[in-house]
Amino acid sequence: MVRVIMLSPPGAGKGTHSRWLRLQTGAAHISSGDVLRAEVARGSDLGRQVAAYTERGDLVPDELIFRILAPAVVAAARDTGGYVLDGFPRTMPQALRAAQFGADLALTSNAVIYLTAPEEELVSRLLDRARREGRSDDTLGVIRHRLAVFARETTPLIDYYRGRGILLELSTDRPEADVQADLLDWLQARGLMPPAARRSEPDHAEPAGDTPVGNRDRPATTSLSNKPST
Ligand code: AMP
């Protein structure tokens, strides 16, 4: 079963490709941003602390992140046997602690997908999403800040995971179907997915269940737009 970390700057498509991977594999998809936004929407004390960071585009402190996310990741991984982590880890301390956690629980990650696109393309996708979804941190100033935070805090993880031999770098500045074909080939070559496992579902579809499904070879997959979701 895949235990994947999606590593990508804002706007590179980690939400879209994480949902696609969930459909392909049945592994739980956990979006740290969605979990945090749900906590904010609940209006809890914790949510108010979280909002102070997310509204500015700053990272939520590692301690809070572990408190909020660890139970969800462990429960989901136990339920499905795998995971697609969308937006976590995002700092070296998070990565090191997650690795320790994974080793202790036999849930070590076996793939890290690093999605890339030119910076101006990322900005334009996020501004487009702002028009569609109105996310409060998708304003130009906060977008630029989130990209700078990614460069400073998250890019060190690229070499860390490359050194572990589990990193795949993929440009998303091209049709989604091409990105997903490369991703699938790589996962299959590493024995993380069965050959010819591929479904043609729109990226907003809900999974039919927790087991891998589909045996259709290379149909057109999702829409060819480059819209990001997280
Ligand atoms: P995202 O939906 O992945 O773009 O995340 C939205 C916001 O949530 C980020 O800008 C951060 O403020 C916060 N966030 C998400 N994941 C993390 C993380 N792993 N560590 C710290 N902050 C996070």
Residues whose N, C-alpha, C, O or C-beta is under 5 A from the ligand:
A	BS01	AMP	S32 G33 D34 L36 Y53 T54 G57 D58 L59 V60 I65 D86 G87 F88 P89 R90 T230
